[in-house]
Amino acid sequence: MKRTLVGFSDQDIRALDALSDIKRVSRAELIRQAVSQYLEMFSTAEVPEDAFGAWKARKIDALAYQERLREEW
């Protein structure tokens, strides 16, 4: 297991300490659990199916469209 230093506000530390007393786990364990849940939330996020092929019905060359947009800059 790797270690890292992270800064927290006094208010967050007090809240973590109170929760660690209630759950009977260390502050570090609470933080590990929170980070794991946060990362899991993003790793299992589904991509909407309607996003794939959203332009398939358009009759335009994508490169030409991109170049035309960039000319406006």
Biopython code that builds the backbone (N, CA, C, O; Angstrom):
import numpy as np
from Bio.PDB.StructureBuilder import StructureBuilder

atoms = [
    (1, "MET", "N", (0.849, -1.167, 0.000)),
    (1, "MET", "CA", (0.000, 0.000, 0.000)),
    (1, "MET", "C", (0.898, 1.234, 0.000)),
    (1, "MET", "O", (1.848, 1.338, 0.776)),
    (2, "LYS", "N", (0.568, 2.165, -0.893)),
    (2, "LYS", "CA", (1.305, 3.426, -0.979)),
    (2, "LYS", "C", (0.696, 4.440, -0.033)),
    (2, "LYS", "O", (-0.478, 4.343, 0.324)),
    (3, "ARG", "N", (1.499, 5.413, 0.372)),
    (3, "ARG", "CA", (1.023, 6.485, 1.243)),
    (3, "ARG", "C", (1.049, 7.797, 0.478)),
    (3, "ARG", "O", (1.838, 7.985, -0.448)),
    (4, "THR", "N", (0.172, 8.695, 0.884)),
    (4, "THR", "CA", (0.140, 10.031, 0.304)),
    (4, "THR", "C", (-0.274, 11.021, 1.387)),
    (4, "THR", "O", (-0.960, 10.660, 2.343)),
    (5, "LEU", "N", (0.141, 12.245, 1.229)),
    (5, "LEU", "CA", (-0.240, 13.294, 2.170)),
    (5, "LEU", "C", (-1.374, 14.113, 1.569)),
    (5, "LEU", "O", (-1.296, 14.545, 0.419)),
    (6, "VAL", "N", (-2.406, 14.320, 2.337)),
    (6, "VAL", "CA", (-3.555, 15.092, 1.887)),
    (6, "VAL", "C", (-3.932, 16.059, 2.991)),
    (6, "VAL", "O", (-3.957, 15.686, 4.164)),
    (7, "GLY", "N", (-4.222, 17.288, 2.628)),
    (7, "GLY", "CA", (-4.635, 18.283, 3.614)),
    (7, "GLY", "C", (-6.143, 18.370, 3.707)),
    (7, "GLY", "O", (-6.837, 18.314, 2.692)),
    (8, "PHE", "N", (-6.659, 18.508, 4.933)),
    (8, "PHE", "CA", (-8.089, 18.652, 5.185)),
    (8, "PHE", "C", (-8.321, 19.842, 6.099)),
    (8, "PHE", "O", (-7.461, 20.201, 6.903)),
    (9, "SER", "N", (-9.483, 20.444, 5.967)),
    (9, "SER", "CA", (-9.830, 21.547, 6.856)),
    (9, "SER", "C", (-10.084, 21.000, 8.263)),
    (9, "SER", "O", (-10.342, 19.809, 8.440)),
    (10, "ASP", "N", (-10.007, 21.878, 9.250)),
    (10, "ASP", "CA", (-10.286, 21.472, 10.630)),
    (10, "ASP", "C", (-11.699, 20.908, 10.761)),
    (10, "ASP", "O", (-11.929, 19.941, 11.487)),
    (11, "GLN", "N", (-12.625, 21.515, 10.059)),
    (11, "GLN", "CA", (-14.020, 21.056, 10.100)),
    (11, "GLN", "C", (-14.137, 19.632, 9.543)),
    (11, "GLN", "O", (-14.843, 18.803, 10.117)),
    (12, "ASP", "N", (-13.459, 19.345, 8.441)),
    (12, "ASP", "CA", (-13.501, 17.996, 7.868)),
    (12, "ASP", "C", (-12.852, 16.974, 8.802)),
    (12, "ASP", "O", (-13.340, 15.851, 8.933)),
    (13, "ILE", "N", (-11.760, 17.362, 9.446)),
    (13, "ILE", "CA", (-11.090, 16.452, 10.381)),
    (13, "ILE", "C", (-12.011, 16.122, 11.550)),
    (13, "ILE", "O", (-12.114, 14.968, 11.966)),
    (14, "ARG", "N", (-12.675, 17.142, 12.073)),
    (14, "ARG", "CA", (-13.611, 16.889, 13.187)),
    (14, "ARG", "C", (-14.731, 15.935, 12.756)),
    (14, "ARG", "O", (-15.104, 15.029, 13.501)),
    (15, "ALA", "N", (-15.262, 16.148, 11.545)),
    (15, "ALA", "CA", (-16.336, 15.289, 11.031)),
    (15, "ALA", "C", (-15.819, 13.864, 10.819)),
    (15, "ALA", "O", (-16.511, 12.901, 11.147)),
    (16, "LEU", "N", (-14.623, 13.728, 10.280)),
    (16, "LEU", "CA", (-14.041, 12.398, 10.087)),
    (16, "LEU", "C", (-13.802, 11.698, 11.420)),
    (16, "LEU", "O", (-14.077, 10.506, 11.560)),
    (17, "ASP", "N", (-13.294, 12.436, 12.389)),
    (17, "ASP", "CA", (-13.048, 11.846, 13.705)),
    (17, "ASP", "C", (-14.349, 11.388, 14.365)),
    (17, "ASP", "O", (-14.397, 10.321, 14.979)),
    (18, "ALA", "N", (-15.393, 12.190, 14.239)),
    (18, "ALA", "CA", (-16.683, 11.805, 14.813)),
    (18, "ALA", "C", (-17.220, 10.552, 14.126)),
    (18, "ALA", "O", (-17.719, 9.643, 14.790)),
    (19, "LEU", "N", (-17.121, 10.504, 12.825)),
    (19, "LEU", "CA", (-17.602, 9.342, 12.089)),
    (19, "LEU", "C", (-16.761, 8.100, 12.378)),
    (19, "LEU", "O", (-17.288, 6.990, 12.453)),
    (20, "SER", "N", (-15.460, 8.292, 12.538)),
    (20, "SER", "CA", (-14.602, 7.142, 12.843)),
    (20, "SER", "C", (-14.924, 6.565, 14.216)),
    (20, "SER", "O", (-14.823, 5.355, 14.419)),
    (21, "ASP", "N", (-15.307, 7.414, 15.153)),
    (21, "ASP", "CA", (-15.741, 6.918, 16.473)),
    (21, "ASP", "C", (-17.036, 6.113, 16.355)),
    (21, "ASP", "O", (-17.186, 5.064, 16.981)),
    (22, "ILE", "N", (-17.958, 6.616, 15.552)),
    (22, "ILE", "CA", (-19.242, 5.929, 15.382)),
    (22, "ILE", "C", (-19.051, 4.583, 14.693)),
    (22, "ILE", "O", (-19.610, 3.574, 15.124)),
    (23, "LYS", "N", (-18.265, 4.571, 13.628)),
    (23, "LYS", "CA", (-18.080, 3.347, 12.845)),
    (23, "LYS", "C", (-16.989, 2.431, 13.415)),
    (23, "LYS", "O", (-16.835, 1.288, 12.985)),
    (24, "ARG", "N", (-16.246, 2.947, 14.377)),
    (24, "ARG", "CA", (-15.153, 2.198, 15.009)),
    (24, "ARG", "C", (-14.083, 1.747, 13.999)),
    (24, "ARG", "O", (-13.614, 0.609, 14.020)),
    (25, "VAL", "N", (-13.725, 2.677, 13.128)),
    (25, "VAL", "CA", (-12.623, 2.470, 12.187)),
    (25, "VAL", "C", (-11.735, 3.710, 12.229)),
    (25, "VAL", "O", (-12.143, 4.762, 12.721)),
    (26, "SER", "N", (-10.550, 3.577, 11.720)),
    (26, "SER", "CA", (-9.628, 4.709, 11.743)),
    (26, "SER", "C", (-10.036, 5.771, 10.720)),
    (26, "SER", "O", (-10.786, 5.501, 9.782)),
    (27, "ARG", "N", (-9.527, 6.965, 10.925)),
    (27, "ARG", "CA", (-9.760, 8.049, 9.978)),
    (27, "ARG", "C", (-9.225, 7.655, 8.606)),
    (27, "ARG", "O", (-9.869, 7.903, 7.586)),
    (28, "ALA", "N", (-8.050, 7.042, 8.585)),
    (28, "ALA", "CA", (-7.450, 6.618, 7.320)),
    (28, "ALA", "C", (-8.344, 5.616, 6.585)),
    (28, "ALA", "O", (-8.477, 5.675, 5.363)),
    (29, "GLU", "N", (-8.950, 4.703, 7.332)),
    (29, "GLU", "CA", (-9.838, 3.717, 6.703)),
    (29, "GLU", "C", (-11.066, 4.390, 6.111)),
    (29, "GLU", "O", (-11.510, 4.014, 5.026)),
    (30, "LEU", "N", (-11.622, 5.374, 6.799)),
    (30, "LEU", "CA", (-12.754, 6.120, 6.245)),
    (30, "LEU", "C", (-12.377, 6.783, 4.925)),
    (30, "LEU", "O", (-13.139, 6.748, 3.959)),
    (31, "ILE", "N", (-11.207, 7.379, 4.897)),
    (31, "ILE", "CA", (-10.754, 8.070, 3.685)),
    (31, "ILE", "C", (-10.522, 7.069, 2.566)),
    (31, "ILE", "O", (-10.889, 7.332, 1.420)),
    (32, "ARG", "N", (-9.915, 5.915, 2.877)),
    (32, "ARG", "CA", (-9.715, 4.872, 1.860)),
    (32, "ARG", "C", (-11.057, 4.421, 1.287)),
    (32, "ARG", "O", (-11.191, 4.269, 0.073)),
    (33, "GLN", "N", (-12.042, 4.207, 2.145)),
    (33, "GLN", "CA", (-13.364, 3.780, 1.701)),
    (33, "GLN", "C", (-14.011, 4.843, 0.809)),
    (33, "GLN", "O", (-14.608, 4.529, -0.221)),
    (34, "ALA", "N", (-13.882, 6.091, 1.218)),
    (34, "ALA", "CA", (-14.488, 7.185, 0.452)),
    (34, "ALA", "C", (-13.855, 7.293, -0.939)),
    (34, "ALA", "O", (-14.555, 7.469, -1.936)),
    (35, "VAL", "N", (-12.542, 7.187, -0.995)),
    (35, "VAL", "CA", (-11.852, 7.271, -2.290)),
    (35, "VAL", "C", (-12.238, 6.085, -3.164)),
    (35, "VAL", "O", (-12.476, 6.254, -4.360)),
    (36, "SER", "N", (-12.304, 4.898, -2.592)),
    (36, "SER", "CA", (-12.696, 3.709, -3.361)),
    (36, "SER", "C", (-14.098, 3.863, -3.932)),
    (36, "SER", "O", (-14.332, 3.546, -5.098)),
    (37, "GLN", "N", (-15.034, 4.348, -3.117)),
    (37, "GLN", "CA", (-16.405, 4.540, -3.593)),
    (37, "GLN", "C", (-16.459, 5.591, -4.693)),
    (37, "GLN", "O", (-17.192, 5.430, -5.668)),
    (38, "TYR", "N", (-15.698, 6.653, -4.545)),
    (38, "TYR", "CA", (-15.669, 7.722, -5.540)),
    (38, "TYR", "C", (-15.134, 7.198, -6.868)),
    (38, "TYR", "O", (-15.714, 7.465, -7.920)),
    (39, "LEU", "N", (-14.040, 6.458, -6.824)),
    (39, "LEU", "CA", (-13.455, 5.921, -8.049)),
    (39, "LEU", "C", (-14.363, 4.885, -8.692)),
    (39, "LEU", "O", (-14.458, 4.824, -9.918)),
    (40, "GLU", "N", (-15.028, 4.074, -7.890)),
    (40, "GLU", "CA", (-15.953, 3.073, -8.421)),
    (40, "GLU", "C", (-17.123, 3.737, -9.134)),
    (40, "GLU", "O", (-17.602, 3.241, -10.154)),
    (41, "MET", "N", (-17.575, 4.849, -8.597)),
    (41, "MET", "CA", (-18.688, 5.571, -9.195)),
    (41, "MET", "C", (-18.356, 5.980, -10.631)),
    (41, "MET", "O", (-19.223, 5.923, -11.502)),
    (42, "PHE", "N", (-17.120, 6.389, -10.886)),
    (42, "PHE", "CA", (-16.737, 6.823, -12.214)),
    (42, "PHE", "C", (-16.315, 5.676, -13.114)),
    (42, "PHE", "O", (-16.429, 5.782, -14.335)),
    (43, "SER", "N", (-15.838, 4.597, -12.547)),
    (43, "SER", "CA", (-15.412, 3.477, -13.389)),
    (43, "SER", "C", (-16.607, 2.697, -13.910)),
    (43, "SER", "O", (-16.500, 2.018, -14.931)),
    (44, "THR", "N", (-17.743, 2.781, -13.230)),
    (44, "THR", "CA", (-18.922, 2.046, -13.666)),
    (44, "THR", "C", (-19.945, 2.949, -14.337)),
    (44, "THR", "O", (-21.046, 2.507, -14.666)),
    (45, "ALA", "N", (-19.587, 4.202, -14.538)),
    (45, "ALA", "CA", (-20.520, 5.126, -15.194)),
    (45, "ALA", "C", (-20.766, 4.660, -16.621)),
    (45, "ALA", "O", (-19.827, 4.398, -17.373)),
    (46, "GLU", "N", (-22.018, 4.563, -16.976)),
    (46, "GLU", "CA", (-22.365, 4.096, -18.309)),
    (46, "GLU", "C", (-22.406, 5.259, -19.288)),
    (46, "GLU", "O", (-22.812, 6.371, -18.951)),
    (47, "VAL", "N", (-21.976, 4.971, -20.499)),
    (47, "VAL", "CA", (-22.048, 5.950, -21.565)),
    (47, "VAL", "C", (-23.408, 5.795, -22.223)),
    (47, "VAL", "O", (-23.792, 4.682, -22.585)),
    (48, "PRO", "N", (-24.129, 6.867, -22.381)),
    (48, "PRO", "CA", (-25.449, 6.751, -23.005)),
    (48, "PRO", "C", (-25.341, 6.165, -24.411)),
    (48, "PRO", "O", (-24.515, 6.605, -25.211)),
    (49, "GLU", "N", (-26.163, 5.189, -24.703)),
    (49, "GLU", "CA", (-26.134, 4.526, -26.002)),
    (49, "GLU", "C", (-26.462, 5.485, -27.148)),
    (49, "GLU", "O", (-25.953, 5.327, -28.258)),
    (50, "ASP", "N", (-27.309, 6.472, -26.879)),
    (50, "ASP", "CA", (-27.683, 7.373, -27.963)),
    (50, "ASP", "C", (-26.557, 8.323, -28.354)),
    (50, "ASP", "O", (-26.691, 9.063, -29.328)),
    (51, "ALA", "N", (-25.445, 8.318, -27.613)),
    (51, "ALA", "CA", (-24.314, 9.164, -27.969)),
    (51, "ALA", "C", (-23.537, 8.579, -29.144)),
    (51, "ALA", "O", (-22.911, 9.316, -29.905)),
    (52, "PHE", "N", (-23.576, 7.269, -29.290)),
    (52, "PHE", "CA", (-22.840, 6.628, -30.379)),
    (52, "PHE", "C", (-23.621, 6.777, -31.681)),
    (52, "PHE", "O", (-24.805, 6.450, -31.757)),
    (53, "GLY", "N", (-22.936, 7.273, -32.690)),
    (53, "GLY", "CA", (-23.572, 7.427, -33.989)),
    (53, "GLY", "C", (-24.523, 8.600, -34.065)),
    (53, "GLY", "O", (-25.427, 8.606, -34.901)),
    (54, "ALA", "N", (-24.341, 9.583, -33.219)),
    (54, "ALA", "CA", (-25.261, 10.721, -33.191)),
    (54, "ALA", "C", (-25.240, 11.500, -34.510)),
    (54, "ALA", "O", (-26.220, 12.160, -34.853)),
    (55, "TRP", "N", (-24.126, 11.426, -35.250)),
    (55, "TRP", "CA", (-24.006, 12.169, -36.500)),
    (55, "TRP", "C", (-24.210, 11.283, -37.725)),
    (55, "TRP", "O", (-24.057, 11.760, -38.850)),
    (56, "LYS", "N", (-24.546, 10.031, -37.545)),
    (56, "LYS", "CA", (-24.588, 9.121, -38.688)),
    (56, "LYS", "C", (-25.626, 9.514, -39.737)),
    (56, "LYS", "O", (-25.461, 9.189, -40.913)),
    (57, "ALA", "N", (-26.678, 10.199, -39.337)),
    (57, "ALA", "CA", (-27.719, 10.586, -40.295)),
    (57, "ALA", "C", (-27.389, 11.882, -41.027)),
    (57, "ALA", "O", (-28.074, 12.240, -41.985)),
    (58, "ARG", "N", (-26.359, 12.581, -40.595)),
    (58, "ARG", "CA", (-26.008, 13.852, -41.237)),
    (58, "ARG", "C", (-25.228, 13.599, -42.520)),
    (58, "ARG", "O", (-24.353, 12.735, -42.574)),
    (59, "LYS", "N", (-25.552, 14.347, -43.521)),
    (59, "LYS", "CA", (-24.895, 14.200, -44.825)),
    (59, "LYS", "C", (-23.834, 15.277, -44.980)),
    (59, "LYS", "O", (-23.946, 16.160, -45.831)),
    (60, "ILE", "N", (-22.793, 15.191, -44.142)),
    (60, "ILE", "CA", (-21.728, 16.192, -44.188)),
    (60, "ILE", "C", (-20.402, 15.506, -43.876)),
    (60, "ILE", "O", (-20.332, 14.580, -43.068)),
    (61, "ASP", "N", (-19.365, 15.984, -44.535)),
    (61, "ASP", "CA", (-18.026, 15.474, -44.272)),
    (61, "ASP", "C", (-17.565, 16.080, -42.941)),
    (61, "ASP", "O", (-17.515, 17.302, -42.802)),
    (62, "ALA", "N", (-17.235, 15.249, -41.987)),
    (62, "ALA", "CA", (-16.867, 15.719, -40.649)),
    (62, "ALA", "C", (-15.639, 16.617, -40.674)),
    (62, "ALA", "O", (-15.578, 17.609, -39.947)),
    (63, "LEU", "N", (-14.662, 16.276, -41.504)),
    (63, "LEU", "CA", (-13.452, 17.091, -41.585)),
    (63, "LEU", "C", (-13.766, 18.473, -42.165)),
    (63, "LEU", "O", (-13.261, 19.482, -41.673)),
    (64, "ALA", "N", (-14.585, 18.517, -43.191)),
    (64, "ALA", "CA", (-14.970, 19.803, -43.782)),
    (64, "ALA", "C", (-15.736, 20.647, -42.769)),
    (64, "ALA", "O", (-15.539, 21.860, -42.689)),
    (65, "TYR", "N", (-16.597, 20.012, -42.007)),
    (65, "TYR", "CA", (-17.354, 20.716, -40.978)),
    (65, "TYR", "C", (-16.417, 21.301, -39.921)),
    (65, "TYR", "O", (-16.573, 22.450, -39.506)),
    (66, "GLN", "N", (-15.446, 20.498, -39.494)),
    (66, "GLN", "CA", (-14.483, 20.948, -38.484)),
    (66, "GLN", "C", (-13.673, 22.127, -39.003)),
    (66, "GLN", "O", (-13.482, 23.113, -38.291)),
    (67, "GLU", "N", (-13.202, 22.033, -40.228)),
    (67, "GLU", "CA", (-12.401, 23.116, -40.808)),
    (67, "GLU", "C", (-13.226, 24.393, -40.943)),
    (67, "GLU", "O", (-12.719, 25.488, -40.698)),
    (68, "ARG", "N", (-14.503, 24.258, -41.333)),
    (68, "ARG", "CA", (-15.370, 25.432, -41.461)),
    (68, "ARG", "C", (-15.566, 26.107, -40.096)),
    (68, "ARG", "O", (-15.557, 27.335, -40.004)),
    (69, "LEU", "N", (-15.740, 25.308, -39.045)),
    (69, "LEU", "CA", (-15.885, 25.881, -37.705)),
    (69, "LEU", "C", (-14.616, 26.598, -37.267)),
    (69, "LEU", "O", (-14.678, 27.672, -36.668)),
    (70, "ARG", "N", (-13.484, 26.014, -37.560)),
    (70, "ARG", "CA", (-12.216, 26.617, -37.122)),
    (70, "ARG", "C", (-11.899, 27.903, -37.875)),
    (70, "ARG", "O", (-11.158, 28.751, -37.377)),
    (71, "GLU", "N", (-12.453, 28.048, -39.062)),
    (71, "GLU", "CA", (-12.235, 29.298, -39.808)),
    (71, "GLU", "C", (-12.846, 30.483, -39.082)),
    (71, "GLU", "O", (-12.405, 31.618, -39.259)),
    (72, "GLU", "N", (-13.872, 30.221, -38.254)),
    (72, "GLU", "CA", (-14.528, 31.294, -37.510)),
    (72, "GLU", "C", (-13.647, 31.854, -36.406)),
    (72, "GLU", "O", (-13.867, 32.972, -35.939)),
    (73, "TRP", "N", (-12.674, 31.100, -35.997)),
    (73, "TRP", "CA", (-11.809, 31.550, -34.905)),
    (73, "TRP", "C", (-10.883, 32.583, -35.426)),
    (73, "TRP", "O", (-10.059, 33.108, -34.677)),
]
sb = StructureBuilder()
sb.init_structure("model")
sb.init_model(0)
sb.init_chain("A")
sb.init_seg("    ")
for serial, (resi, resn, name, xyz) in enumerate(atoms, 1):
    if name == "N":
        sb.init_residue(resn, " ", resi, " ")
    sb.init_atom(name, np.array(xyz, "f"), 0.0, 1.0, " ", f" {name:<3s}", serial, name[0])
structure = sb.get_structure()
